Amino acid sequence: MSDRNIDQSLRKPRRTKGTPFYRQRHYYSLGFLGLSAICGWLYLSWSEARKLGKDAENGKFDYPDSLKEHIASHKVGYDPAMLQVLLKLQQKADEKVTTSQPQSGFSKLFSQPDV
């Protein structure tokens, strides 16, 4: 139901394929990817970047333990007493596992195997 009063040659295209912008878009994206690859290669070949990578692997930039505790103390729900309770519960669970009695044949049938 096209209107005869509207000139179809002046209408905007509904698809970008086949338009100059379609090709220009690809050139921009290829140029951006190429420039990014060149910058990445230059960064990796720079000697200072290698030193920074080695320092990061060796733990030079890790937080000290006192700062980690300070950051953890500002987290919501952080309670040092609760952490000690959880540690005690974990120790009790570990002791229970090490001192547990061997299972009977009947209970072995219904228990899940250790993975």
All heavy atoms as an XYZ file, in Angstrom:
931
protein
N       0.813     -1.175      0.000
C       0.000      0.000      0.000
C       0.871      1.259      0.000
O       0.861      2.039      0.923
C      -0.870      0.010      1.251
C      -1.680     -1.213      1.497
S      -3.135     -1.100      0.527
C      -3.881     -2.638      0.844
N       1.682      1.404     -1.002
C       2.545      2.573     -1.064
C       1.761      3.786     -1.551
O       0.849      3.681     -2.370
C       3.737      2.303     -1.970
O       3.278      2.113     -3.286
N       2.161      4.910     -1.019
C       1.507      6.161     -1.383
C       2.133      6.676     -2.673
O       3.360      6.745     -2.789
C       1.687      7.170     -0.238
C       0.847      8.407     -0.442
O       0.084      8.457     -1.433
O       0.956      9.318      0.401
N       1.335      7.036     -3.647
C       1.865      7.492     -4.937
C       2.487      8.888     -4.841
O       3.258      9.271     -5.702
C       0.759      7.495     -5.984
C       0.290      6.109     -6.296
C      -0.750      6.115     -7.352
N      -1.207      4.752     -7.578
C      -2.028      4.405     -8.525
N      -2.529      5.313     -9.324
N      -2.370      3.160     -8.670
N       2.194      9.619     -3.773
C       2.743     10.966     -3.623
C       4.170     10.958     -3.079
O       4.838     11.977     -3.104
C       1.863     11.801     -2.684
C       0.477     12.015     -3.269
O       0.313     12.063     -4.485
N      -0.513     12.131     -2.409
N       4.666      9.813     -2.582
C       6.006      9.710     -2.017
C       6.946      9.203     -3.096
O       6.717      8.160     -3.704
C       6.027      8.771     -0.797
C       5.127      9.329      0.297
C       7.443      8.582     -0.290
C       4.970      8.408      1.482
N       8.022      9.942     -3.326
C       9.023      9.550     -4.320
C       9.911      8.451     -3.712
O      10.610      8.689     -2.732
C       9.857     10.760     -4.728
C      10.805     10.451     -5.872
O      10.704      9.339     -6.437
O      11.641     11.310     -6.191
N       9.890      7.259     -4.255
C      10.625      6.122     -3.721
C      12.134      6.290     -3.846
O      12.897      5.706     -3.074
C      10.195      4.835     -4.431
C       8.747      4.447     -4.192
C       8.492      4.054     -2.745
O       9.362      3.503     -2.086
N       7.304      4.363     -2.252
N      12.615      7.093     -4.800
C      14.057      7.249     -4.985
C      14.683      8.098     -3.881
O      15.891      8.035     -3.673
C      14.345      7.870     -6.353
O      13.808      9.187     -6.393
N      13.894      8.907     -3.159
C      14.419      9.763     -2.111
C      14.329      9.125     -0.723
O      14.778      9.714      0.253
C      13.676     11.109     -2.107
C      13.785     11.915     -3.403
C      12.943     13.177     -3.309
C      15.230     12.268     -3.686
N      13.749      7.957     -0.637
C      13.593      7.301      0.660
C      14.914      6.709      1.121
O      15.761      6.311      0.326
C      12.551      6.187      0.578
C      11.170      6.738      0.295
C      10.148      5.683      0.372
N       9.937      5.358      1.790
C       9.201      4.345      2.203
N       8.638      3.551      1.336
N       9.030      4.129      3.474
N      15.077      6.636      2.411
C      16.276      6.030      2.983
C      16.226      4.515      2.776
O      15.152      3.920      2.815
C      16.368      6.333      4.480
C      16.570      7.777      4.793
C      16.660      7.974      6.277
C      16.817      9.428      6.626
N      16.872      9.646      8.056
N      17.397      3.882      2.602
C      17.377      2.421      2.451
C      17.053      1.743      3.784
O      17.407      2.229      4.853
C      18.800      2.086      2.000
C      19.615      3.230      2.453
C      18.721      4.432      2.450
N      16.375      0.637      3.717
C      16.015     -0.116      4.919
C      17.148     -1.021      5.380
O      17.186     -1.455      6.510
C      14.757     -0.958      4.666
C      13.556     -0.137      4.369
C      13.135      0.608      5.607
N      11.982      1.447      5.334
C      11.716      2.554      5.972
N      12.526      2.988      6.890
N      10.659      3.262      5.663
N      18.075     -1.329      4.501
C      19.219     -2.172      4.837
C      20.500     -1.417      4.509
O      20.544     -0.633      3.572
C      19.179     -3.468      4.031
C      17.984     -4.316      4.341
C      18.083     -5.640      3.618
N      16.865     -6.384      3.803
C      15.979     -6.627      2.847
N      16.195     -6.198      1.633
N      14.889     -7.306      3.109
N      21.555     -1.711      5.282
C      22.832     -1.045      5.020
C      23.656     -1.785      3.978
O      24.581     -1.207      3.419
C      23.657     -0.926      6.312
O      23.882     -2.215      6.842
C      22.972     -0.039      7.317
N      23.328     -3.034      3.728
C      24.122     -3.797      2.773
C      24.002     -3.176      1.380
O      22.917     -2.893      0.899
C      23.643     -5.247      2.737
C      24.560     -6.151      1.960
C      24.188     -7.595      2.135
C      25.211     -8.464      1.444
N      24.947     -9.876      1.645
N      25.174     -2.960      0.781
C      25.197     -2.375     -0.543
C      25.344     -0.865     -0.529
O      25.479     -0.247     -1.585
N      25.315     -0.245      0.627
C      25.468      1.207      0.714
C      26.933      1.557      0.966
O      27.712      0.708      1.394
C      24.601      1.770      1.853
O      25.048      1.213      3.086
C      23.133      1.438      1.635
N      27.319      2.810      0.708
C      28.709      3.210      0.992
C      29.064      3.063      2.465
O      30.203      2.746      2.798
C      28.756      4.675      0.558
C      27.655      4.827     -0.404
C      26.594      3.851      0.010
N      28.097      3.280      3.347
C      28.371      3.142      4.777
C      28.725      1.704      5.139
O      29.529      1.462      6.041
C      27.157      3.594      5.585
C      27.329      3.401      7.061
C      28.168      4.225      7.782
C      26.673      2.378      7.724
C      28.340      4.037      9.136
C      26.847      2.185      9.070
C      27.677      3.023      9.781
N      28.161      0.743      4.437
C      28.434     -0.667      4.707
C      29.917     -0.961      4.512
O      30.551     -1.597      5.347
C      27.571     -1.518      3.781
C      27.632     -3.000      4.052
C      27.002     -3.548      5.148
C      28.312     -3.859      3.192
C      27.028     -4.903      5.400
C      28.358     -5.217      3.426
C      27.709     -5.723      4.530
O      27.748     -7.064      4.771
N      30.484     -0.487      3.408
C      31.905     -0.697      3.156
C      32.762      0.138      4.105
O      33.781     -0.320      4.603
C      32.227     -0.343      1.704
C      31.855     -1.467      0.756
C      32.172     -1.133     -0.677
N      30.875     -0.972     -1.348
C      30.405      0.159     -1.831
N      31.117      1.248     -1.784
N      29.228      0.202     -2.386
N      32.355      1.350      4.372
C      33.112      2.229      5.259
C      33.160      1.670      6.678
O      34.181      1.772      7.355
C      32.457      3.606      5.246
C      33.262      4.674      5.917
C      32.583      6.025      5.805
O      31.399      6.109      5.485
N      33.337      7.064      6.073
N      32.086      1.054      7.102
C      32.039      0.447      8.437
C      33.097     -0.643      8.555
O      33.785     -0.756      9.575
C      30.636     -0.120      8.679
C      30.462     -0.785     10.005
C      29.083     -1.335     10.156
N      28.853     -2.388      9.167
C      27.732     -3.091      9.074
N      26.738     -2.835      9.881
N      27.597     -4.023      8.173
N      33.252     -1.447      7.534
C      34.262     -2.510      7.555
C      35.677     -1.922      7.574
O      36.553     -2.439      8.267
C      34.098     -3.438      6.361
C      32.894     -4.310      6.458
N      32.690     -5.208      7.463
C      31.802     -4.399      5.661
C      31.545     -5.836      7.291
N      30.971     -5.349      6.201
N      35.902     -0.856      6.820
C      37.224     -0.233      6.822
C      37.570      0.321      8.193
O      38.693      0.192      8.671
C      37.303      0.872      5.772
C      37.243      0.362      4.343
C      36.559      1.067      3.368
C      37.855     -0.831      3.977
C      36.497      0.605      2.064
C      37.794     -1.304      2.684
C      37.117     -0.580      1.729
O      37.054     -1.039      0.449
N      36.594      0.952      8.857
C      36.837      1.479     10.205
C      37.141      0.353     11.186
O      38.055      0.455     12.006
C      35.638      2.272     10.708
C      35.523      3.653     10.120
C      34.283      4.169      9.773
C      36.631      4.453      9.916
C      34.161      5.437      9.243
C      36.520      5.720      9.382
C      35.280      6.207      9.052
O      35.159      7.458      8.531
N      36.383     -0.712     11.118
C      36.603     -1.816     12.063
C      37.947     -2.501     11.805
O      38.667     -2.836     12.751
C      35.461     -2.822     11.996
O      35.404     -3.433     10.730
N      38.306     -2.718     10.560
C      39.599     -3.319     10.252
C      40.748     -2.406     10.673
O      41.772     -2.873     11.183
C      39.703     -3.641      8.759
C      38.854     -4.812      8.273
C      38.953     -4.943      6.754
C      39.294     -6.092      8.947
N      40.584     -1.106     10.483
C      41.611     -0.161     10.917
C      41.769     -0.168     12.430
O      42.887     -0.141     12.954
N      40.655     -0.225     13.149
C      40.705     -0.261     14.612
C      41.373     -1.538     15.100
O      42.221     -1.512     15.998
C      39.288     -0.151     15.175
C      39.243     -0.158     16.663
C      39.563      0.973     17.381
C      38.885     -1.310     17.346
C      39.529      0.967     18.760
C      38.848     -1.335     18.722
C      39.176     -0.186     19.437
N      41.016     -2.679     14.520
C      41.633     -3.950     14.920
C      43.119     -3.977     14.583
O      43.940     -4.470     15.367
C      40.915     -5.116     14.256
C      39.494     -5.395     14.749
C      38.852     -6.486     13.911
C      39.501     -5.770     16.209
N      43.483     -3.448     13.433
C      44.899     -3.406     13.053
C      45.706     -2.516     13.973
O      46.805     -2.878     14.409
N      45.177     -1.342     14.304
C      45.867     -0.431     15.215
C      45.987     -1.042     16.605
O      47.023     -0.918     17.260
C      45.119      0.905     15.282
C      45.782      2.010     16.093
C      47.126      2.377     15.491
C      44.869      3.224     16.148
N      44.945     -1.741     17.059
C      45.002     -2.409     18.363
C      46.063     -3.506     18.373
O      46.794     -3.659     19.353
C      43.643     -3.019     18.713
O      42.661     -2.026     18.774
N      46.156     -4.259     17.302
C      47.165     -5.323     17.223
C      48.574     -4.734     17.232
O      49.467     -5.264     17.909
C      46.943     -6.158     15.962
N      48.778     -3.650     16.526
C      50.105     -3.024     16.494
C      50.468     -2.485     17.883
O      51.594     -2.676     18.355
C      50.145     -1.900     15.434
C      50.109     -2.515     14.037
C      51.384     -1.032     15.592
C      49.918     -1.505     12.927
N      49.515     -1.832     18.546
C      49.787     -1.317     19.897
C      50.079     -2.456     20.869
O      50.968     -2.349     21.720
C      48.603     -0.495     20.392
S      48.429      1.094     19.568
N      49.346     -3.551     20.773
C      49.592     -4.704     21.636
C      50.962     -5.307     21.390
O      51.670     -5.673     22.331
N      51.353     -5.419     20.124
C      52.668     -5.974     19.801
C      53.771     -5.069     20.325
O      54.777     -5.546     20.859
C      52.779     -6.163     18.291
C      54.120     -6.666     17.888
C      54.589     -7.949     18.000
C      55.186     -5.894     17.341
N      55.876     -8.014     17.542
C      56.268     -6.763     17.127
C      55.327     -4.568     16.996
C      57.466     -6.327     16.594
C      56.522     -4.143     16.462
C      57.575     -5.014     16.270
N      53.608     -3.748     20.183
C      54.612     -2.816     20.697
C      54.723     -2.913     22.214
O      55.824     -2.867     22.760
C      54.268     -1.383     20.282
C      54.501     -1.036     18.815
C      53.972      0.356     18.508
C      55.973     -1.128     18.476
N      53.586     -3.041     22.900
C      53.618     -3.154     24.358
C      54.332     -4.434     24.803
O      55.122     -4.418     25.729
C      52.204     -3.121     24.924
C      52.161     -3.320     26.412
C      52.538     -2.309     27.277
C      51.764     -4.545     26.961
C      52.519     -2.489     28.645
C      51.747     -4.730     28.323
C      52.121     -3.702     29.165
O      52.109     -3.897     30.515
N      54.037     -5.541     24.132
C      54.657     -6.807     24.507
C      56.149     -6.829     24.193
O      56.920     -7.515     24.876
C      53.957     -7.968     23.812
C      52.544     -8.252     24.313
C      51.916     -9.366     23.484
C      52.550     -8.621     25.775
N      56.568     -6.100     23.186
C      57.993     -6.096     22.851
C      58.774     -5.072     23.663
O      59.997     -5.067     23.632
C      58.175     -5.819     21.354
O      57.704     -4.521     21.050
N      58.094     -4.230     24.403
C      58.741     -3.212     25.239
C      59.358     -3.892     26.457
O      58.713     -4.674     27.149
C      57.683     -2.189     25.632
C      58.153     -0.997     26.378
C      59.316     -0.323     26.205
C      57.445     -0.310     27.412
N      59.365      0.741     27.060
C      58.236      0.776     27.821
C      56.228     -0.497     28.020
C      57.840      1.646     28.807
C      55.822      0.375     28.998
C      56.628      1.433     29.385
N      60.616     -3.595     26.769
C      61.321     -4.287     27.842
C      60.726     -3.975     29.214
O      60.727     -4.826     30.102
C      62.812     -3.924     27.817
O      62.975     -2.537     28.067
N      60.227     -2.764     29.409
C      59.627     -2.410     30.701
C      58.376     -3.245     30.971
O      58.084     -3.590     32.114
C      59.280     -0.922     30.740
C      60.479     -0.012     30.744
C      61.309     -0.169     32.006
O      60.721     -0.318     33.091
O      62.545     -0.132     31.911
N      57.628     -3.576     29.936
C      56.432     -4.402     30.115
C      56.815     -5.807     30.557
O      56.116     -6.425     31.368
C      55.633     -4.456     28.818
N      57.927     -6.315     30.048
C      58.388     -7.638     30.481
C      58.767     -7.612     31.955
O      58.470     -8.543     32.704
C      59.574     -8.072     29.639
C      59.206     -8.396     28.217
C      60.393     -8.950     27.461
N      60.113     -8.908     26.037
C      60.996     -8.566     25.118
N      62.214     -8.246     25.453
N      60.655     -8.551     23.849
N      59.444     -6.533     32.380
C      59.812     -6.415     33.793
C      58.572     -6.359     34.675
O      58.521     -6.976     35.743
C      60.658     -5.163     34.011
C      62.039     -5.236     33.427
C      62.788     -3.940     33.662
C      64.114     -3.922     32.935
N      64.798     -2.632     33.063
N      57.567     -5.604     34.239
C      56.327     -5.512     35.015
C      55.644     -6.875     35.112
O      55.112     -7.245     36.161
C      55.375     -4.501     34.381
C      55.717     -3.031     34.565
C      54.773     -2.163     33.750
C      55.641     -2.656     36.024
N      55.655     -7.624     34.029
C      55.048     -8.958     34.049
C      55.760     -9.892     35.011
O      55.118    -10.637     35.750
N      57.082     -9.836     35.023
C      57.846    -10.685     35.947
C      57.599    -10.273     37.396
O      57.474    -11.123     38.282
C      59.340    -10.608     35.627
C      59.710    -11.321     34.356
C      61.188    -11.186     34.058
C      61.530    -11.833     32.722
N      62.943    -11.638     32.384
N      57.539     -8.950     37.648
C      57.267     -8.482     39.002
C      55.873     -8.910     39.474
O      55.686     -9.270     40.631
C      57.387     -6.957     39.074
C      58.829     -6.483     38.977
O      59.736     -7.324     39.167
O      59.044     -5.289     38.706
N      54.911     -8.871     38.578
C      53.557     -9.289     38.945
C      53.512    -10.786     39.249
O      52.800    -11.224     40.168
C      52.579     -8.954     37.822
N      54.255    -11.586     38.491
C      54.301    -13.022     38.753
C      54.983    -13.331     40.073
O      54.617    -14.284     40.764
C      55.032    -13.740     37.626
C      54.254    -13.823     36.337
C      55.061    -14.444     35.214
O      56.208    -14.883     35.472
O      54.556    -14.485     34.084
N      55.982    -12.532     40.441
C      56.714    -12.750     41.687
C      55.976    -12.214     42.903
O      56.444    -12.386     44.026
C      58.105    -12.112     41.606
C      58.972    -12.778     40.571
O      58.767    -13.939     40.237
N      59.935    -12.054     40.044
N      54.848    -11.534     42.713
C      54.053    -11.059     43.832
C      54.461     -9.704     44.364
O      54.152     -9.370     45.505
N      55.140     -8.912     43.562
C      55.577     -7.596     44.020
C      54.394     -6.670     44.277
O      54.442     -5.815     45.152
C      56.503     -6.967     42.981
C      57.046     -5.615     43.390
C      57.988     -5.065     42.347
C      58.530     -3.701     42.771
N      59.406     -3.142     41.745
N      53.314     -6.833     43.530
C      52.178     -5.933     43.629
C      51.048     -6.483     44.499
O      49.957     -5.920     44.527
C      51.637     -5.617     42.227
C      52.677     -5.022     41.326
C      53.136     -5.718     40.225
C      53.208     -3.783     41.593
C      54.096     -5.176     39.395
C      54.171     -3.229     40.778
C      54.625     -3.923     39.667
N      51.282     -7.586     45.203
C      50.256     -8.140     46.081
C      50.089     -7.252     47.311
O      51.024     -6.600     47.768
C      50.628     -9.557     46.526
C      50.552    -10.546     45.389
O      49.947    -10.215     44.353
O      51.104    -11.651     45.536
N      48.883     -7.280     47.856
C      48.618     -6.526     49.080
C      49.309     -7.194     50.266
O      49.349     -8.421     50.351
C      47.121     -6.481     49.383
C      46.303     -5.655     48.431
C      45.112     -6.144     47.906
C      46.689     -4.377     48.073
C      44.343     -5.386     47.046
C      45.931     -3.614     47.218
C      44.758     -4.119     46.706
O      44.006     -3.367     45.868
N      49.820     -6.410     51.222
C      50.338     -7.023     52.450
C      49.174     -7.584     53.275
O      48.021     -7.182     53.110
C      51.035     -5.878     53.176
C      50.594     -4.629     52.518
C      50.073     -4.986     51.162
N      49.481     -8.525     54.173
C      48.438     -9.190     54.945
C      47.658     -8.210     55.813
O      46.442     -8.348     55.975
C      49.047    -10.288     55.824
C      49.571    -11.444     54.992
O      49.061    -11.636     53.862
O      50.469    -12.160     55.466
N      48.339     -7.204     56.369
C      47.635     -6.244     57.220
C      46.603     -5.459     56.419
O      45.498     -5.187     56.905
C      48.629     -5.282     57.871
O      49.339     -4.564     56.874
N      46.929     -5.118     55.180
C      45.973     -4.391     54.344
C      44.817     -5.289     53.929
O      43.669     -4.846     53.862
C      46.677     -3.818     53.121
C      45.831     -2.944     52.204
C      45.284     -1.749     52.974
C      46.640     -2.467     51.018
N      45.098     -6.563     53.662
C      44.020     -7.499     53.329
C      43.035     -7.625     54.484
O      41.825     -7.651     54.284
C      44.600     -8.873     52.985
C      45.293     -8.927     51.649
C      45.835    -10.311     51.388
C      46.601    -10.382     50.102
N      47.173    -11.699     49.856
N      43.567     -7.695     55.712
C      42.691     -7.777     56.879
C      41.894     -6.491     57.043
O      40.717     -6.527     57.403
C      43.516     -8.049     58.130
C      44.111     -9.432     58.164
C      45.054     -9.623     59.337
O      45.133     -8.717     60.193
O      45.706    -10.673     59.398
N      42.512     -5.362     56.783
C      41.821     -4.082     56.902
C      40.689     -3.983     55.880
O      39.584     -3.523     56.202
C      42.818     -2.936     56.707
C      42.211     -1.586     56.821
N      41.800     -1.053     58.012
C      41.934     -0.653     55.873
C      41.302      0.146     57.814
N      41.381      0.416     56.516
N      40.939     -4.425     54.667
C      39.910     -4.407     53.627
C      38.784     -5.361     54.000
O      37.599     -5.038     53.854
C      40.522     -4.768     52.255
C      41.453     -3.648     51.786
C      39.440     -5.015     51.214
C      42.280     -3.998     50.575
N      39.141     -6.538     54.503
C      38.120     -7.513     54.878
C      37.276     -7.010     56.042
O      36.085     -7.314     56.132
C      38.775     -8.840     55.240
N      37.874     -6.219     56.941
C      37.112     -5.728     58.087
C      36.059     -4.710     57.675
O      35.093     -4.491     58.396
C      38.049     -5.103     59.120
O      38.617     -3.914     58.606
N      36.213     -4.093     56.505
C      35.238     -3.118     56.035
C      34.130     -3.752     55.204
O      33.193     -3.068     54.811
C      35.936     -2.029     55.222
C      36.685     -1.056     56.070
N      37.691     -1.438     56.920
C      36.562      0.282     56.226
C      38.167     -0.384     57.539
N      37.501      0.674     57.138
N      34.241     -5.030     54.933
C      33.211     -5.707     54.163
C      31.974     -5.914     55.024
O      32.058     -6.059     56.237
C      33.705     -7.061     53.658
C      34.736     -6.932     52.568
C      35.121     -8.291     52.044
C      36.130     -8.163     50.938
N      36.570     -9.462     50.450
N      30.839     -5.952     54.374
C      29.578     -6.147     55.094
C      29.528     -7.574     55.633
O      29.820     -8.540     54.923
C      28.389     -5.886     54.155
C      27.082     -6.184     54.848
C      28.423     -4.457     53.659
N      29.188     -7.700     56.881
C      29.043     -9.017     57.485
C      30.335     -9.617     57.981
O      30.383    -10.799     58.305
N      31.391     -8.837     58.051
C      32.674     -9.364     58.521
C      32.690     -9.295     60.040
O      32.447     -8.258     60.644
C      33.828     -8.533     57.954
C      35.179     -8.940     58.499
C      35.817    -10.058     58.015
C      35.792     -8.214     59.506
C      37.052    -10.445     58.507
C      37.021     -8.581     60.008
C      37.642     -9.700     59.502
O      38.860    -10.069     59.988
N      32.970    -10.421     60.662
C      33.042    -10.475     62.119
C      34.193    -11.412     62.481
O      34.133    -12.611     62.180
C      31.721    -10.987     62.697
C      31.684    -10.939     64.202
O      32.548    -10.260     64.790
O      30.792    -11.576     64.784
N      35.246    -10.898     63.118
C      36.393    -11.756     63.453
C      35.999    -12.920     64.365
O      36.537    -14.021     64.239
C      37.367    -10.823     64.162
C      36.936     -9.454     63.834
C      35.488     -9.512     63.486
N      35.049    -12.701     65.279
C      34.618    -13.781     66.159
C      33.962    -14.898     65.352
O      34.157    -16.085     65.637
C      33.651    -13.241     67.209
N      33.195    -14.520     64.327
C      32.536    -15.526     63.492
C      33.576    -16.321     62.706
O      33.420    -17.531     62.519
C      31.557    -14.848     62.543
C      30.817    -15.826     61.657
S      29.907    -17.078     62.576
C      28.441    -16.202     62.963
N      34.636    -15.671     62.281
C      35.684    -16.389     61.558
C      36.340    -17.440     62.457
O      36.629    -18.555     62.005
C      36.734    -15.414     61.041
C      36.300    -14.509     59.897
C      37.430    -13.551     59.520
C      35.900    -15.324     58.693
N      36.557    -17.089     63.716
C      37.158    -18.057     64.634
C      36.206    -19.223     64.885
O      36.633    -20.380     64.974
C      37.542    -17.367     65.936
C      38.691    -16.413     65.740
C      39.178    -15.810     67.039
O      38.689    -16.154     68.106
N      40.150    -14.917     66.931
N      34.914    -18.934     64.989
C      33.935    -20.006     65.170
C      33.935    -20.930     63.957
O      33.907    -22.158     64.096
C      32.524    -19.412     65.404
C      31.457    -20.481     65.330
C      32.472    -18.686     66.733
N      33.987    -20.352     62.774
C      34.008    -21.173     61.558
C      35.279    -22.018     61.476
O      35.232    -23.178     61.042
C      33.886    -20.282     60.319
C      32.531    -19.601     60.118
C      32.599    -18.623     58.960
C      31.446    -20.628     59.892
N      36.410    -21.447     61.891
C      37.659    -22.221     61.899
C      37.568    -23.399     62.871
O      38.012    -24.509     62.562
C      38.837    -21.327     62.267
C      39.318    -20.373     61.175
C      40.372    -19.421     61.719
C      39.864    -21.153     59.999
N      36.980    -23.164     64.054
C      36.826    -24.248     65.022
C      35.906    -25.336     64.482
O      36.174    -26.538     64.645
C      36.274    -23.713     66.343
C      37.284    -22.921     67.136
C      36.688    -22.421     68.438
C      37.674    -21.562     69.201
N      37.089    -21.019     70.436
N      34.826    -24.930     63.846
C      33.924    -25.916     63.250
C      34.616    -26.725     62.163
O      34.411    -27.942     62.056
C      32.687    -25.220     62.682
C      31.684    -24.680     63.696
C      30.606    -23.881     62.984
C      31.068    -25.812     64.488
N      35.433    -26.061     61.362
C      36.169    -26.762     60.315
C      37.161    -27.751     60.917
O      37.310    -28.872     60.426
C      36.892    -25.749     59.413
C      37.608    -26.363     58.239
C      36.644    -27.001     57.256
O      35.544    -26.510     57.053
N      37.055    -28.100     56.662
N      37.847    -27.339     61.986
C      38.794    -28.239     62.646
C      38.077    -29.450     63.239
O      38.557    -30.579     63.146
C      39.552    -27.485     63.737
C      40.553    -26.496     63.202
C      41.162    -25.650     64.305
O      40.752    -25.736     65.455
N      42.140    -24.814     63.942
N      36.907    -29.216     63.848
C      36.138    -30.333     64.409
C      35.696    -31.286     63.306
O      35.719    -32.504     63.480
C      34.922    -29.813     65.172
C      35.269    -29.204     66.499
C      34.010    -28.774     67.226
C      34.335    -28.116     68.560
N      33.122    -27.663     69.257
N      35.279    -30.732     62.173
C      34.861    -31.582     61.058
C      36.038    -32.398     60.533
O      35.885    -33.580     60.204
C      34.262    -30.733     59.951
N      37.213    -31.767     60.453
C      38.402    -32.491     59.995
C      38.782    -33.602     60.971
O      39.153    -34.710     60.569
C      39.581    -31.527     59.824
C      39.371    -30.575     58.661
O      38.511    -30.865     57.795
O      40.062    -29.533     58.624
N      38.692    -33.314     62.290
C      38.995    -34.336     63.291
C      37.997    -35.482     63.222
O      38.358    -36.648     63.371
C      38.975    -33.714     64.690
C      40.133    -32.786     64.964
C      39.989    -32.086     66.303
O      39.021    -32.393     67.043
O      40.833    -31.228     66.602
N      36.738    -35.156     62.971
C      35.702    -36.176     62.905
C      35.939    -37.110     61.719
O      35.742    -38.310     61.813
C      34.334    -35.507     62.788
C      33.183    -36.448     62.932
C      31.868    -35.684     62.913
C      30.701    -36.617     63.094
N      29.425    -35.902     63.060
N      36.399    -36.546     60.615
C      36.665    -37.355     59.429
C      37.848    -38.277     59.678
O      37.831    -39.452     59.293
C      36.910    -36.439     58.204
C      37.461    -37.232     57.040
C      35.634    -35.737     57.806
N      38.887    -37.752     60.343
C      40.076    -38.573     60.562
C      39.843    -39.642     61.630
O      40.454    -40.713     61.581
C      41.274    -37.702     60.983
O      40.931    -36.972     62.159
C      41.665    -36.750     59.877
N      38.969    -39.383     62.605
C      38.729    -40.353     63.678
C      37.429    -41.115     63.491
O      36.967    -41.760     64.417
C      38.690    -39.630     65.040
O      37.626    -38.685     65.028
C      40.008    -38.954     65.330
N      36.824    -41.048     62.336
C      35.538    -41.727     62.135
C      35.750    -43.239     62.045
O      36.789    -43.735     61.650
C      34.865    -41.217     60.867
O      35.637    -41.562     59.743
N      34.703    -43.957     62.435
C      34.748    -45.415     62.405
C      34.509    -45.890     60.982
O      33.860    -45.217     60.190
C      33.674    -45.981     63.321
C      33.870    -45.587     64.768
C      32.713    -46.070     65.621
O      31.753    -46.625     65.117
N      32.822    -45.854     66.919
N      35.018    -47.063     60.663
C      34.778    -47.573     59.317
C      33.282    -47.833     59.106
O      32.567    -48.220     60.028
C      35.589    -48.869     59.257
C      35.940    -49.199     60.647
C      35.859    -47.949     61.450
N      32.837    -47.622     57.889
C      31.424    -47.801     57.585
C      31.089    -49.276     57.435
O      31.906    -50.089     56.997
C      31.080    -47.091     56.276
C      31.115    -45.587     56.370
C      30.721    -44.961     55.052
O      30.870    -45.579     54.003
N      30.219    -43.743     55.112
N      29.868    -49.582     57.787
C      29.404    -50.947     57.598
C      29.078    -51.164     56.128
O      28.945    -50.210     55.360
C      28.165    -51.205     58.461
O      27.097    -50.401     58.004
N      28.937    -52.396     55.746
C      28.635    -52.720     54.352
C      27.295    -52.165     53.920
O      27.124    -51.735     52.785
N      26.320    -52.145     54.838
C      24.993    -51.642     54.512
C      25.030    -50.130     54.253
O      24.403    -49.632     53.318
C      24.016    -51.963     55.658
C      22.607    -51.542     55.378
C      21.826    -52.247     54.486
C      22.071    -50.416     55.988
C      20.537    -51.837     54.204
C      20.790    -50.007     55.729
C      20.010    -50.727     54.835
N      25.783    -49.388     55.086
C      25.831    -47.936     54.910
C      26.660    -47.554     53.684
O      26.446    -46.497     53.099
C      26.397    -47.257     56.156
O      27.722    -47.654     56.355
N      27.599    -48.432     53.292
C      28.380    -48.154     52.096
C      27.513    -48.215     50.845
O      27.774    -47.529     49.853
C      29.532    -49.140     51.955
C      30.671    -48.873     52.896
C      31.786    -49.857     52.667
C      32.920    -49.657     53.662
N      33.986    -50.629     53.469
N      26.470    -49.004     50.873
C      25.588    -49.123     49.713
C      24.868    -47.816     49.431
O      24.622    -47.471     48.275
C      24.562    -50.227     49.945
C      25.071    -51.663     49.905
C      23.957    -52.620     50.271
C      25.621    -51.978     48.541
N      24.499    -47.101     50.475
C      23.696    -45.895     50.304
C      24.488    -44.609     50.395
O      23.935    -43.518     50.237
C      22.571    -45.863     51.356
C      21.612    -46.997     51.173
C      21.629    -48.076     52.031
C      20.729    -47.015     50.123
C      20.765    -49.131     51.861
C      19.849    -48.064     49.939
C      19.864    -49.133     50.818
N      25.759    -44.670     50.663
C      26.564    -43.445     50.724
C      27.159    -43.152     49.344
O      27.354    -44.046     48.529
C      27.686    -43.586     51.754
O      28.587    -44.574     51.323
N      27.446    -41.885     49.127
C      28.033    -41.494     47.849
C      29.532    -41.760     47.904
O      30.172    -41.527     48.937
C      27.783    -40.017     47.587
C      26.324    -39.694     47.374
C      26.119    -38.226     47.064
O      27.055    -37.459     47.107
N      24.901    -37.862     46.767
N      30.120    -42.221     46.821
C      31.550    -42.502     46.818
C      32.354    -41.203     46.890
O      31.925    -40.161     46.430
C      31.787    -43.201     45.490
C      30.666    -42.755     44.614
C      29.490    -42.517     45.540
N      33.528    -41.291     47.526
C      34.409    -40.126     47.590
C      34.981    -39.857     46.210
O      35.466    -40.770     45.541
C      35.549    -40.370     48.586
C      35.027    -40.484     50.011
O      33.955    -39.913     50.277
O      35.678    -41.149     50.831
N      34.923    -38.627     45.822
C      35.425    -38.266     44.493
C      36.693    -37.488     44.636
O      36.945    -36.747     45.478
C      34.382    -37.425     43.718
C      34.917    -37.058     42.376
C      33.095    -38.189     43.583
